[in-house]
């Protein structure tokens, strides 16, 4: 689908193809270093740290984008400077390693995530899992596909059709931000969701979790505290696949939103939002 062109004449389809190519390339870099000792470049006492590999991979992606689309903005998790303004038609949003903590401790659940905003709206999403060699890709209003890079086989993504939250496995992520972490604990959200669903999974990589909802491996994902690089690519993929995606208040998800819920069906989505809104029970 070619739903627009860049100032230089590039189509949205070509941007999606570039994002796929660059995500796989970055994934190969991650795979080659997986299991090796990583150098922490941020404060090692912080719960949410970065490694030299995060910075290296983001730099590779930024260079590709800058060389190919010099007029486009860039927003990366590791960059000290944001190379984007709200006046730019296209902004690339990159998480070079979704699941850094998993990667650091040799847990094989991490991914490269690349999103593209058009007029500040999420439009392209690409997520590559270097371990399974699965490439998730979508364009807003267009197709959402999964490609097995080992075989080259591709097929459309489709969420599960479960209607009952009681049978659903709900994925989530607890932020390392201590203020928001305490607020989540006080709210009683986690035990409420656990009681009302089949079970909860915390996988440690928000983007890849959204891809799993789009694929139908799990039925829902919610996050109470997010940044754009945490969800832009996954948002596009989940929505294009047919999942219901809003804020936790049920409003349309936008770039400035600080929460997100993605569910396989409207029924599960409505039930999850009701569970999340339920006030915490008073302590004895």
Backbone as JSON, one array per atom type, in Angstrom:
{
  "sequence": "XXXXXXXXXXXXXXXXXXXXXXXXXXXXXXXXXXXXXXXXXXXXXXXXXXXXXXXXXXXXXXXXXXXXXXXXXXXXXXXXXXXXXXXXXXXXXXXXXXXXXXXXXXXXXXXXXXXXXXXXXXXXXXXXXXXXXXXXXXXXXXXXXXXXXXXXXXXXXXXXXXXXXXXXXXXXXXXXXXXXXXXXXXXXXXXXXXXXXXXXXXXXXXXXXXXXXXXXXXXXXXXXXXXXXXXXXXXXXXXXXXXXXXXXXXXXXXXXXXXXXXXXXXXXXXXXXXXXXXXXXXXX",
  "N": [[0.86, -1.19, 0.0], [0.63, 2.13, -0.93], [0.38, 4.86, 0.54], [1.14, 7.48, 0.62], [3.61, 10.03, 0.0], [7.01, 10.94, 0.59], [8.74, 14.11, 1.11], [10.86, 13.84, -0.65], [9.91, 12.17, -2.56], [9.74, 9.51, -1.9], [7.84, 6.58, -1.18], [5.34, 5.52, 1.25], [5.36, 2.79, 1.33], [7.97, 2.17, 0.57], [9.36, 3.21, 2.72], [8.48, 1.5, 4.72], [9.59, -0.89, 3.82], [12.3, -0.25, 4.02], [12.46, 0.08, 6.79], [11.96, -2.55, 7.63], [14.19, -3.87, 6.52], [16.32, -2.58, 7.87], [15.71, -3.16, 10.53], [16.07, -5.93, 10.62], [18.79, -6.05, 10.01], [19.86, -4.7, 12.27], [18.99, -6.48, 14.17], [20.59, -8.71, 13.62], [23.03, -7.78, 14.57], [22.48, -7.62, 17.31], [21.96, -10.33, 17.83], [24.45, -11.46, 17.38], [25.85, -10.66, 19.58], [24.51, -11.66, 21.71], [24.36, -13.19, 24.86], [26.93, -12.53, 25.54], [29.1, -10.64, 27.74], [27.92, -7.48, 28.69], [28.59, -3.95, 28.44], [27.66, -1.54, 30.72], [26.42, 1.65, 30.21], [24.97, 3.66, 31.36], [23.98, 4.73, 34.69], [24.85, 2.1, 36.69], [23.52, 1.37, 38.98], [20.95, 2.02, 38.64], [17.62, 0.85, 37.99], [16.69, 0.84, 35.4], [18.74, 0.62, 33.0], [21.15, 1.38, 30.36], [23.01, -0.24, 27.76], [26.24, -0.41, 26.11], [25.74, -1.6, 23.69], [23.04, -1.04, 23.13], [23.27, 1.69, 22.52], [25.05, 1.58, 20.35], [23.57, 0.13, 18.38], [21.35, 1.8, 18.05], [22.64, 4.01, 16.99], [23.47, 2.99, 14.51], [20.98, 2.61, 13.25], [20.02, 5.22, 13.27], [21.84, 6.45, 11.58], [21.3, 5.21, 9.11], [18.69, 6.17, 8.67], [19.11, 8.94, 8.62], [20.81, 9.16, 6.4], [19.2, 8.23, 4.33], [16.72, 9.5, 4.53], [16.96, 12.48, 4.89], [15.4, 14.68, 5.61], [13.69, 13.85, 7.54], [12.5, 13.46, 10.94], [13.91, 12.18, 14.04], [13.51, 10.04, 16.77], [14.83, 8.51, 19.43], [15.32, 5.98, 21.96], [17.79, 6.0, 23.26], [19.19, 8.27, 22.5], [20.7, 11.29, 23.45], [19.87, 13.68, 22.5], [16.95, 14.87, 20.93], [16.18, 14.49, 17.63], [14.04, 15.81, 16.22], [11.1, 17.61, 15.31], [7.84, 18.97, 15.92], [6.87, 19.98, 13.6], [7.79, 18.49, 11.51], [6.96, 16.28, 8.89], [7.39, 13.52, 8.86], [8.52, 11.32, 11.36], [10.84, 9.18, 12.76], [10.65, 6.61, 15.14], [12.46, 4.94, 17.46], [13.35, 1.97, 19.15], [16.18, 0.51, 19.98], [16.75, -1.81, 21.34], [14.4, -3.5, 22.57], [13.67, -4.64, 25.6], [16.04, -4.63, 27.15], [16.97, -5.39, 29.72], [16.32, -8.11, 29.8], [17.99, -9.01, 27.69], [20.52, -8.39, 28.76], [20.74, -10.21, 30.85], [20.79, -12.55, 29.48], [18.32, -13.57, 28.66], [16.15, -14.82, 26.3], [14.23, -12.9, 25.08], [13.63, -10.32, 23.4], [13.8, -7.45, 21.19], [14.12, -5.55, 18.11], [12.69, -2.43, 17.47], [10.97, -0.37, 15.24], [9.29, 2.51, 14.46], [7.23, 4.7, 12.47], [6.12, 7.97, 12.41], [3.56, 9.86, 10.91], [2.72, 13.08, 10.42], [2.6, 13.23, 13.2], [1.11, 11.01, 13.84], [1.01, 7.52, 14.5], [2.16, 5.43, 11.96], [3.7, 3.5, 10.51], [4.89, 0.34, 11.52], [7.43, -1.77, 12.66], [8.79, -4.72, 13.92], [11.39, -6.74, 14.98], [12.33, -9.9, 15.98], [15.22, -11.24, 16.93], [15.88, -13.74, 17.94], [13.87, -15.71, 17.41], [13.76, -15.09, 14.8], [11.62, -13.74, 13.67], [9.73, -11.46, 11.86], [7.73, -8.77, 12.3], [5.4, -6.66, 10.76], [3.73, -3.68, 9.72], [1.38, -1.35, 8.26], [-0.48, 1.49, 8.99], [-3.92, 1.23, 8.48], [-3.46, -0.54, 6.48], [-1.88, -3.6, 5.55], [-0.96, -6.16, 7.94], [1.69, -8.12, 8.72], [3.48, -11.21, 9.28], [6.69, -12.44, 8.99], [8.67, -15.25, 8.59], [11.96, -15.21, 8.84], [13.75, -17.22, 8.44], [12.73, -18.96, 6.59], [11.49, -17.36, 4.76], [8.79, -17.3, 4.46], [5.62, -15.69, 4.6], [2.73, -14.44, 6.33], [-0.62, -13.22, 7.05], [-1.18, -11.28, 9.98], [-3.23, -12.04, 12.81], [-5.27, -11.43, 15.56], [-6.18, -13.44, 18.45], [-9.52, -14.78, 18.88], [-10.86, -14.75, 21.27], [-13.51, -14.18, 23.56], [-14.03, -13.96, 26.24], [-12.81, -12.56, 29.13], [-12.06, -14.04, 31.29], [-10.87, -16.29, 30.26], [-8.64, -15.34, 29.13], [-5.14, -14.68, 28.65], [-3.29, -12.2, 30.07], [-0.95, -9.82, 29.24], [1.53, -7.71, 30.71], [3.48, -4.88, 31.86], [5.6, -3.73, 34.34], [6.7, -0.63, 35.21], [10.04, 0.66, 35.76], [10.22, 3.08, 36.91], [10.14, 4.53, 39.97], [8.16, 6.08, 41.28], [5.8, 5.75, 39.73], [5.71, 2.99, 39.85], [5.18, 2.48, 42.56], [2.64, 3.6, 42.65], [1.19, 1.84, 41.02], [1.33, -0.49, 42.56], [-0.1, 0.3, 44.85], [-2.59, 0.67, 43.75], [-3.72, -1.81, 43.3], [-4.01, -3.06, 40.86], [-2.67, -5.26, 39.62], [-3.3, -7.72, 41.16], [-6.1, -7.63, 40.74], [-6.41, -7.93, 37.97], [-5.25, -10.44, 37.7], [-7.08, -12.03, 39.15], [-9.33, -11.85, 37.54], [-8.71, -12.86, 35.06], [-7.33, -15.53, 32.97], [-4.6, -15.74, 33.51], [-1.57, -13.86, 34.25], [1.14, -12.49, 32.39], [4.43, -11.26, 32.5], [6.65, -10.14, 30.42], [8.74, -8.41, 29.87], [9.29, -6.84, 27.64], [7.79, -4.49, 25.95], [7.1, -3.82, 23.25], [7.44, -6.23, 21.81], [5.61, -7.74, 23.18], [3.19, -6.54, 22.37], [3.27, -7.31, 19.7], [2.88, -10.02, 20.04], [0.21, -10.08, 20.88], [-0.98, -9.21, 18.51], [-0.4, -11.4, 16.95], [-1.8, -13.43, 18.16], [-0.86, -15.01, 20.19], [-1.09, -14.3, 22.84], [-3.83, -12.79, 24.64], [-4.16, -10.13, 25.43], [-2.64, -6.94, 26.27], [-1.4, -4.58, 28.57], [-0.17, -1.39, 29.66], [0.79, 0.84, 32.12], [2.44, 3.01, 32.11], [4.16, 4.63, 29.78], [6.52, 5.41, 27.15], [7.02, 6.98, 23.91], [8.81, 5.34, 22.33], [8.4, 2.9, 23.45], [6.08, 1.77, 22.45], [5.13, 2.62, 19.87], [5.69, 1.25, 17.35], [4.6, -1.3, 17.94], [1.96, -0.6, 18.5], [0.98, 0.18, 15.95], [1.19, -2.26, 14.58], [-0.44, -4.03, 16.12], [-2.97, -2.75, 15.95], [-3.39, -2.67, 13.14], [-3.53, -5.37, 12.65], [-5.95, -6.01, 13.75], [-6.54, -5.84, 16.44], [-7.94, -4.24, 19.38], [-7.09, -1.08, 20.4], [-6.45, 1.27, 22.85], [-6.16, 4.04, 25.21], [-5.83, 3.48, 28.78], [-8.05, 4.64, 29.75], [-9.87, 4.33, 27.81], [-9.84, 6.07, 25.7], [-8.96, 7.18, 22.34], [-5.72, 6.12, 21.34], [-2.94, 8.27, 21.45], [0.08, 10.05, 20.58], [0.92, 11.45, 22.84], [-0.12, 10.06, 24.98], [0.03, 8.33, 28.13], [-0.47, 5.73, 28.76], [-1.58, 2.43, 27.75], [-3.71, 0.0, 26.27], [-4.15, -3.07, 24.7], [-6.16, -5.33, 23.04], [-7.51, -8.54, 22.09], [-10.17, -8.74, 21.22], [-13.18, -6.66, 21.04], [-14.83, -7.31, 23.23], [-13.14, -8.5, 25.22], [-11.49, -6.32, 25.55], [-13.19, -4.29, 26.6], [-13.91, -5.52, 29.0], [-11.4, -5.72, 30.27], [-10.71, -2.99, 30.59], [-12.7, -2.24, 32.39], [-11.98, -3.76, 34.62], [-9.5, -2.62, 35.18], [-10.26, -0.06, 35.9], [-11.61, -0.38, 38.27], [-11.89, 0.62, 41.61], [-9.32, 0.37, 44.12], [-9.53, -2.07, 46.7], [-10.29, -1.23, 50.1], [-7.75, -1.37, 52.57], [-7.43, -3.55, 55.4]],
  "CA": [[0.0, 0.0, 0.0], [1.44, 3.34, -1.02], [-0.62, 5.84, 0.96], [1.68, 8.82, 0.73], [4.99, 10.16, -0.42], [7.84, 11.85, 1.35], [9.13, 15.26, 0.3], [11.8, 13.43, -1.68], [9.26, 11.3, -3.52], [9.69, 8.14, -1.4], [6.51, 6.14, -0.78], [5.23, 4.88, 2.55], [5.74, 1.39, 1.14], [9.43, 2.06, 0.57], [9.79, 3.43, 4.1], [8.22, 0.25, 5.45], [10.6, -1.87, 3.4], [13.57, 0.14, 4.64], [12.37, -0.23, 8.23], [12.12, -3.99, 7.76], [15.59, -4.19, 6.21], [17.2, -2.07, 8.93], [15.43, -3.89, 11.77], [16.73, -7.24, 10.52], [20.23, -5.8, 10.12], [20.15, -4.41, 13.68], [18.78, -7.73, 14.9], [21.78, -9.55, 13.45], [24.05, -7.26, 15.49], [22.1, -8.06, 18.66], [22.11, -11.79, 17.93], [25.88, -11.8, 17.42], [26.37, -10.32, 20.9], [23.67, -12.24, 22.76], [25.07, -14.11, 25.73], [28.22, -11.96, 25.91], [29.05, -9.63, 28.78], [27.62, -6.16, 28.16], [29.07, -2.79, 29.19], [26.6, -0.61, 31.08], [26.89, 3.01, 29.97], [24.26, 4.53, 32.28], [24.23, 4.41, 36.09], [24.57, 0.67, 36.89], [22.64, 1.17, 40.14], [19.57, 2.26, 38.23], [16.92, -0.33, 37.51], [16.53, 0.96, 33.96], [20.03, 1.06, 32.48], [21.45, 1.15, 28.95], [24.32, -0.84, 27.5], [26.93, 0.14, 24.93], [25.13, -2.18, 22.5], [21.85, -0.23, 22.86], [23.72, 2.93, 21.88], [25.62, 1.23, 19.05], [22.52, -0.25, 17.43], [20.57, 3.0, 17.73], [23.47, 4.83, 16.11], [23.4, 2.38, 13.17], [19.67, 2.9, 12.69], [19.93, 6.67, 13.04], [22.65, 6.77, 10.4], [20.53, 4.78, 7.94], [17.55, 7.08, 8.48], [19.64, 10.25, 8.26], [21.34, 9.1, 5.04], [18.15, 7.94, 3.35], [15.63, 10.47, 4.67], [17.58, 13.57, 5.66], [14.4, 15.65, 6.06], [12.83, 13.23, 8.55], [12.92, 13.55, 12.32], [14.33, 10.93, 14.68], [13.31, 9.98, 18.22], [15.33, 7.22, 19.9], [15.35, 5.84, 23.42], [19.12, 6.22, 23.82], [19.77, 9.53, 22.07], [20.62, 12.38, 24.42], [19.2, 14.78, 21.82], [15.88, 14.49, 20.04], [16.35, 15.1, 16.32], [12.71, 15.86, 15.65], [10.23, 18.72, 15.7], [6.44, 18.66, 15.6], [6.56, 20.47, 12.26], [8.25, 17.54, 10.5], [5.87, 15.38, 8.47], [7.73, 12.14, 9.23], [9.45, 11.14, 12.48], [11.13, 7.78, 13.06], [10.7, 6.36, 16.58], [13.26, 3.71, 17.49], [13.88, 1.3, 20.34], [17.17, -0.41, 19.4], [16.7, -3.09, 22.04], [13.23, -3.63, 23.43], [13.98, -5.76, 26.49], [17.47, -4.57, 27.49], [17.26, -6.17, 30.94], [16.31, -9.51, 29.37], [19.21, -9.25, 26.92], [21.68, -8.31, 29.64], [20.82, -11.43, 31.64], [20.73, -13.68, 28.53], [16.95, -14.08, 28.51], [15.9, -14.65, 24.87], [12.98, -12.21, 24.73], [13.99, -8.94, 23.11], [13.54, -7.17, 19.78], [14.35, -4.22, 17.54], [11.39, -1.85, 17.11], [11.06, 0.85, 14.46], [8.01, 3.07, 14.07], [7.26, 5.96, 11.72], [4.98, 8.86, 12.58], [3.22, 10.78, 9.83], [1.96, 14.16, 11.05], [2.54, 12.85, 14.61], [0.27, 9.83, 14.01], [1.73, 6.29, 14.18], [1.76, 5.01, 10.62], [4.4, 2.28, 10.15], [5.47, -0.37, 12.65], [8.23, -2.96, 12.34], [9.43, -5.32, 15.09], [12.13, -7.94, 14.61], [12.82, -10.75, 17.07], [16.38, -11.95, 16.37], [15.98, -15.11, 18.44], [12.98, -16.54, 16.59], [13.87, -14.56, 13.44], [10.28, -13.36, 13.25], [9.62, -10.05, 11.48], [6.37, -8.26, 12.33], [5.41, -5.42, 9.99], [2.38, -3.2, 9.4], [1.13, 0.04, 7.93], [-1.81, 1.87, 9.47], [-4.91, 1.16, 7.41], [-3.04, -1.51, 5.47], [-1.67, -4.98, 5.97], [-0.09, -6.51, 9.06], [2.21, -9.43, 8.33], [4.57, -11.86, 10.0], [7.57, -13.17, 8.09], [9.7, -16.1, 9.17], [13.13, -14.88, 8.05], [14.51, -18.44, 8.17], [12.16, -19.61, 5.42], [10.95, -16.36, 3.85], [7.33, -17.42, 4.39], [4.88, -14.61, 5.25], [1.29, -14.63, 6.43], [-1.27, -12.1, 7.74], [-1.35, -11.36, 11.43], [-4.61, -11.98, 13.27], [-5.38, -11.72, 16.99], [-7.09, -14.48, 18.91], [-10.91, -14.31, 18.88], [-11.44, -14.99, 22.59], [-14.49, -13.17, 23.98], [-14.17, -13.98, 27.7], [-11.57, -12.18, 29.81], [-11.71, -15.11, 32.21], [-10.05, -17.27, 29.55], [-7.56, -14.61, 28.47], [-3.85, -14.43, 29.3], [-3.05, -10.77, 29.96], [0.45, -9.42, 29.37], [1.72, -6.35, 31.2], [4.86, -4.49, 32.17], [5.69, -2.79, 35.47], [7.78, 0.31, 34.98], [11.09, 0.79, 36.78], [10.05, 4.39, 37.53], [9.7, 4.17, 41.32], [6.91, 6.76, 41.63], [4.7, 5.06, 39.06], [5.7, 1.63, 40.35], [4.46, 2.51, 43.83], [1.23, 3.88, 42.37], [0.61, 0.6, 40.52], [1.19, -1.41, 43.68], [-1.18, 0.77, 45.72], [-3.87, 0.61, 43.05], [-4.25, -3.17, 43.29], [-4.29, -3.45, 39.49], [-2.14, -6.59, 39.27], [-4.15, -8.8, 41.66], [-7.43, -7.59, 40.13], [-6.32, -8.54, 36.64], [-4.99, -11.87, 37.9], [-8.31, -12.7, 39.58], [-10.37, -11.81, 36.51], [-8.23, -13.45, 33.81], [-6.74, -16.86, 33.14], [-3.32, -15.52, 34.18], [-0.8, -12.7, 33.82], [2.52, -12.7, 31.99], [5.27, -10.08, 32.41], [7.73, -10.64, 29.57], [9.87, -7.5, 29.91], [9.52, -6.15, 26.36], [6.44, -4.04, 25.59], [6.86, -3.89, 21.82], [7.28, -7.63, 21.41], [4.34, -8.18, 23.77], [2.12, -6.1, 21.46], [3.33, -8.18, 18.52], [2.28, -11.3, 20.43], [-1.24, -9.9, 20.83], [-1.33, -9.17, 17.1], [-0.26, -12.74, 16.39], [-2.74, -14.33, 18.8], [-0.21, -15.85, 21.19], [-1.77, -13.92, 24.06], [-5.08, -12.11, 24.28], [-4.19, -8.7, 25.77], [-1.47, -6.32, 26.89], [-1.62, -3.21, 29.04], [0.97, -0.75, 30.3], [0.3, 2.04, 32.78], [3.42, 4.1, 32.03], [4.89, 4.36, 28.55], [7.13, 6.43, 26.32], [6.73, 6.63, 22.51], [9.61, 4.23, 21.8], [7.93, 1.65, 24.05], [4.84, 1.22, 21.9], [4.66, 3.11, 18.57], [5.7, 0.19, 16.35], [3.65, -2.32, 18.35], [0.61, -0.05, 18.34], [0.6, 0.1, 14.54], [1.05, -3.68, 14.22], [-1.61, -4.59, 16.79], [-4.19, -2.17, 15.39], [-3.56, -3.1, 11.76], [-3.9, -6.79, 12.68], [-7.34, -6.14, 14.16], [-6.71, -5.7, 17.88], [-8.51, -2.98, 19.85], [-6.02, -0.39, 21.13], [-6.82, 2.59, 23.39], [-5.55, 4.29, 26.51], [-6.53, 2.75, 29.84], [-9.32, 5.33, 29.97], [-10.73, 4.03, 26.67], [-9.72, 7.1, 24.67], [-8.04, 6.82, 21.26], [-4.31, 6.29, 21.73], [-2.19, 9.28, 20.72], [1.49, 10.08, 20.91], [1.13, 11.99, 24.18], [-0.75, 9.23, 26.01], [1.01, 7.67, 29.0], [-0.9, 4.36, 29.03], [-2.07, 1.74, 26.55], [-4.27, -1.34, 26.4], [-4.41, -3.7, 23.4], [-6.89, -6.57, 23.32], [-7.81, -9.32, 20.9], [-11.54, -8.47, 20.77], [-13.84, -5.6, 21.8], [-15.36, -7.84, 24.48], [-12.04, -8.59, 26.18], [-11.0, -4.96, 25.79], [-14.11, -3.62, 27.51], [-13.8, -6.17, 30.31], [-10.13, -5.35, 30.88], [-10.79, -1.6, 31.02], [-13.54, -2.2, 33.59], [-11.17, -4.29, 35.72], [-8.45, -1.64, 35.48], [-10.86, 1.13, 36.51], [-12.2, -0.71, 39.56], [-11.08, 1.18, 42.72], [-8.65, -0.59, 44.99], [-10.25, -2.38, 47.93], [-9.65, -0.65, 51.28], [-6.97, -2.31, 53.38], [-7.94, -3.71, 56.78]],
  "C": [[0.88, 1.23, 0.0], [0.53, 4.52, -0.74], [-0.07, 7.23, 1.08], [3.1, 8.85, 0.24], [5.72, 11.14, 0.47], [8.18, 13.05, 0.49], [10.08, 14.9, -0.83], [11.21, 12.46, -2.68], [9.19, 9.85, -3.07], [8.26, 7.8, -0.95], [6.54, 5.58, 0.63], [5.66, 3.42, 2.46], [7.26, 1.23, 1.17], [9.99, 2.32, 1.96], [9.59, 2.17, 4.94], [9.27, -0.8, 5.09], [11.97, -1.53, 3.99], [13.57, -0.2, 6.13], [12.56, -1.72, 8.47], [13.59, -4.39, 7.56], [16.51, -3.78, 7.36], [16.96, -2.78, 10.26], [16.11, -5.25, 11.76], [18.25, -7.07, 10.65], [20.62, -5.55, 11.58], [19.98, -5.66, 14.52], [19.95, -8.68, 14.79], [22.91, -9.09, 14.39], [23.73, -7.72, 16.92], [22.35, -9.56, 18.83], [23.57, -12.19, 18.06], [26.49, -11.53, 18.79], [25.59, -10.96, 22.04], [24.44, -13.3, 23.55], [26.44, -13.63, 26.15], [28.05, -10.92, 27.01], [28.89, -8.25, 28.16], [28.19, -5.06, 29.05], [27.91, -1.85, 29.44], [27.14, 0.81, 30.95], [26.12, 4.04, 30.79], [24.57, 4.09, 33.7], [23.88, 2.95, 36.36], [23.67, 0.38, 38.09], [21.18, 1.41, 39.79], [18.93, 0.97, 37.75], [16.83, -0.34, 35.98], [17.82, 1.51, 33.35], [20.14, 0.79, 30.98], [22.82, 0.52, 28.83], [24.94, -0.17, 26.28], [26.31, -0.39, 23.65], [23.84, -1.44, 22.13], [22.24, 1.01, 22.05], [24.26, 2.65, 20.49], [24.55, 0.95, 18.01], [21.66, 0.96, 17.07], [21.34, 3.91, 16.78], [23.44, 4.31, 14.67], [22.07, 2.74, 12.5], [19.52, 4.38, 12.36], [20.69, 7.06, 11.78], [21.92, 6.39, 9.12], [19.42, 5.78, 7.63], [18.04, 8.44, 8.0], [20.16, 10.26, 6.82], [20.24, 8.97, 3.99], [17.04, 8.98, 3.35], [16.12, 11.66, 5.49], [16.59, 14.61, 6.19], [13.52, 15.11, 7.18], [13.39, 13.45, 9.95], [13.27, 12.18, 12.89], [14.15, 11.05, 16.19], [13.72, 8.59, 18.68], [15.41, 7.17, 21.4], [16.7, 6.25, 23.99], [19.72, 7.58, 23.49], [19.62, 10.6, 23.15], [19.87, 13.57, 23.83], [18.11, 14.22, 20.91], [16.03, 15.23, 18.72], [15.0, 15.13, 15.61], [11.98, 17.1, 16.15], [8.81, 18.37, 15.26], [6.05, 19.12, 14.21], [6.99, 19.49, 11.16], [7.14, 16.55, 10.16], [6.13, 13.95, 8.92], [8.77, 12.13, 10.35], [9.6, 9.64, 12.73], [11.32, 7.62, 14.56], [11.32, 4.97, 16.79], [13.55, 3.25, 18.92], [14.87, 0.25, 19.83], [17.2, -1.77, 20.08], [15.54, -3.06, 23.04], [13.45, -4.87, 24.31], [15.44, -5.8, 26.87], [17.81, -5.44, 28.7], [17.26, -7.66, 30.62], [17.61, -9.86, 28.66], [20.43, -9.32, 27.82], [21.87, -9.6, 30.45], [20.59, -12.69, 30.79], [19.36, -14.36, 28.5], [16.51, -13.81, 27.07], [14.54, -14.08, 24.53], [13.29, -10.73, 24.59], [13.79, -8.71, 21.62], [14.04, -5.79, 19.41], [12.99, -3.69, 17.12], [11.6, -0.51, 16.41], [9.65, 1.29, 14.08], [8.22, 4.35, 13.28], [5.98, 6.71, 11.99], [4.79, 9.68, 11.32], [2.28, 11.83, 10.41], [1.62, 13.8, 12.49], [1.6, 11.68, 14.89], [1.07, 8.57, 13.67], [1.24, 5.7, 12.86], [2.43, 3.72, 10.17], [4.98, 1.66, 11.42], [6.2, -1.61, 12.2], [8.91, -3.44, 13.62], [10.12, -6.6, 14.62], [12.67, -8.63, 15.85], [13.99, -11.57, 16.54], [16.51, -13.39, 16.83], [15.14, -16.05, 17.58], [13.08, -16.21, 15.11], [12.49, -14.28, 12.83], [10.23, -11.85, 13.02], [8.14, -9.66, 11.41], [6.37, -6.9, 11.64], [3.99, -5.0, 9.65], [2.42, -1.74, 9.0], [-0.3, 0.36, 8.35], [-2.8, 1.91, 8.3], [-4.58, 0.16, 6.33], [-2.85, -2.88, 6.08], [-0.79, -5.07, 7.2], [0.38, -7.94, 8.83], [3.3, -9.91, 9.28], [5.38, -12.65, 8.99], [8.58, -13.97, 8.89], [10.95, -15.92, 8.31], [14.01, -16.1, 7.77], [14.03, -19.09, 6.88], [11.69, -18.61, 4.36], [9.44, -16.39, 3.74], [6.68, -16.28, 5.18], [3.41, -14.97, 5.32], [0.68, -13.47, 7.22], [-1.34, -12.35, 9.24], [-2.83, -11.27, 11.79], [-4.66, -12.31, 14.75], [-6.28, -12.92, 17.25], [-8.51, -13.92, 18.94], [-11.61, -14.58, 20.22], [-12.36, -13.84, 23.0], [-14.55, -13.0, 25.5], [-12.85, -13.64, 28.37], [-11.12, -13.27, 30.78], [-10.84, -16.19, 31.58], [-8.81, -16.64, 28.92], [-6.29, -14.57, 29.32], [-3.49, -12.99, 29.01], [-1.57, -10.48, 30.2], [0.51, -7.99, 29.91], [3.19, -6.1, 31.45], [4.82, -3.5, 33.32], [6.92, -1.92, 35.27], [8.82, 0.27, 36.09], [11.07, 2.17, 37.42], [9.42, 4.18, 38.91], [8.38, 4.83, 41.72], [5.72, 6.05, 41.02], [4.6, 3.6, 39.52], [4.93, 1.54, 41.66], [2.97, 2.73, 43.61], [0.52, 2.63, 41.86], [0.35, -0.37, 41.67], [0.03, -1.01, 44.59], [-2.55, 0.6, 45.08], [-4.51, -0.78, 43.09], [-4.55, -3.7, 41.91], [-3.87, -4.89, 39.21], [-2.99, -7.71, 39.85], [-5.55, -8.8, 41.06], [-7.42, -8.25, 38.76], [-6.09, -10.04, 36.76], [-6.26, -12.63, 38.28], [-9.33, -12.81, 38.45], [-9.96, -12.43, 35.18], [-7.76, -14.88, 34.04], [-5.42, -16.76, 33.88], [-2.66, -14.27, 33.62], [0.59, -13.16, 33.4], [3.23, -11.34, 31.93], [6.55, -10.49, 31.7], [8.93, -9.69, 29.5], [10.21, -6.8, 28.61], [8.16, -5.76, 25.79], [6.14, -4.18, 24.1], [6.61, -5.32, 21.36], [5.99, -8.21, 22.0], [3.16, -7.77, 22.9], [2.1, -6.94, 20.19], [2.7, -9.54, 18.82], [0.76, -11.22, 20.48], [-1.71, -9.91, 19.38], [-1.29, -10.56, 16.48], [-1.25, -13.74, 16.98], [-2.11, -15.27, 19.81], [-0.77, -15.58, 22.58], [-2.94, -13.03, 23.68], [-5.06, -10.6, 24.56], [-2.85, -8.26, 26.34], [-1.89, -4.94, 27.38], [-0.36, -2.71, 29.73], [0.51, 0.59, 30.85], [1.25, 3.23, 32.68], [4.33, 3.85, 30.85], [5.51, 5.63, 27.98], [6.92, 6.03, 24.85], [7.51, 5.43, 21.99], [9.21, 2.89, 22.39], [6.83, 0.99, 23.24], [4.5, 1.62, 20.46], [4.6, 1.99, 17.52], [4.65, -0.88, 16.68], [2.21, -1.88, 18.23], [0.14, -0.21, 16.9], [0.32, -1.36, 14.15], [-0.21, -4.27, 14.84], [-2.91, -4.06, 16.19], [-4.45, -2.65, 13.97], [-3.97, -4.58, 11.68], [-5.35, -7.01, 13.08], [-7.58, -6.08, 15.64], [-7.34, -4.34, 18.2], [-7.46, -2.31, 20.74], [-6.5, 0.99, 21.55], [-5.92, 2.89, 24.58], [-6.31, 3.48, 27.55], [-7.86, 3.4, 30.2], [-10.3, 5.08, 28.82], [-10.69, 5.06, 25.57], [-8.82, 6.61, 23.54], [-6.6, 7.07, 21.67], [-3.65, 7.33, 20.83], [-0.77, 9.31, 21.25], [1.75, 10.57, 22.34], [0.55, 11.16, 25.3], [0.31, 8.51, 26.84], [0.59, 6.27, 29.39], [-1.46, 3.76, 27.76], [-2.62, 0.38, 26.93], [-4.57, -1.86, 25.0], [-5.01, -5.07, 23.66], [-7.33, -7.24, 22.03], [-9.2, -9.03, 20.35], [-12.13, -7.32, 21.58], [-14.36, -6.07, 23.15], [-14.29, -7.93, 25.56], [-11.52, -7.2, 26.53], [-11.89, -4.24, 26.8], [-14.01, -4.21, 28.92], [-12.51, -5.77, 31.02], [-10.17, -3.91, 31.38], [-11.63, -1.47, 32.29], [-12.77, -2.71, 34.81], [-10.13, -3.26, 36.14], [-9.01, -0.41, 36.18], [-11.41, 0.87, 37.91], [-11.32, -0.16, 40.68], [-10.47, 0.07, 43.57], [-9.5, -0.82, 46.24], [-9.55, -1.79, 49.13], [-8.93, -1.71, 52.09], [-7.53, -2.37, 54.79], [-7.0, -3.12, 57.81]]
}
